[in-house]
Amino acid sequence: MKNLSKIVFTFLLLFHLTSCGGIPKPGDARKVSPNAKERALQNIKEGKGASLKNLTKNRSTNYEFSTSNPLWRATFDVIDFMPLVTVDYSGGMIITDWYTDSNTTNDSLKFTIRFLSNQVRSDSLKIIIHKKTCKTGQSNCIVTKIASKLENTIRSEIIKKAVVLESEAKKKKKGKN
């Protein structure tokens, strides 16, 4: 098995090297410009490279990062007491770990918050709350998805906080101009 994997690896390595135009040969340093931009332009003219400018010429992209997204930041402010399991800004999702309040020892809650839009609106968030109930002294627990007032409370707190953060950001932007 080891020999087979070595053979396959060698074959793939040789295939990769030959598909890239073979093993690079040393060139005459006097013919190569020391200026990186000139070398890049020369490579593009010769078809040896690609320019990112050409790939994104007619596309407009709006880059919005989590630090500039008031809805995202507000969510963290509201659920800062809960341990987090998954935080995926590009996928627009936050999943918390099971949280047990000190008043209730048998029940735990887990939040899944999905961001459907970057706009500060109530329909931009989908909040799912799971409740885990364990009987004292037993290892098997019952997990259920609950639709409760807590979902609406969390959503409204996030929206309120996001509105405040958004207005602060607009004030800062006005002050810079």
Secondary structure, 3 states (H helix, E strand, C coil): CHHHHHHHHHHHHHHHHHHCCCCCCCCCHHHCCCCHHHHHHHHHHCCCCCCHHHHCCCCCCCCCCHHHCHHHHHHHHHCCCCCEEEEECCCCEEEECCECCCCCCCEEEEEEEEECCCCCCHHHEEEEEEEEEECCCCCCEEEEEECCHHHHHHHHHHHHHHHHHHHHHHHHHHHHC
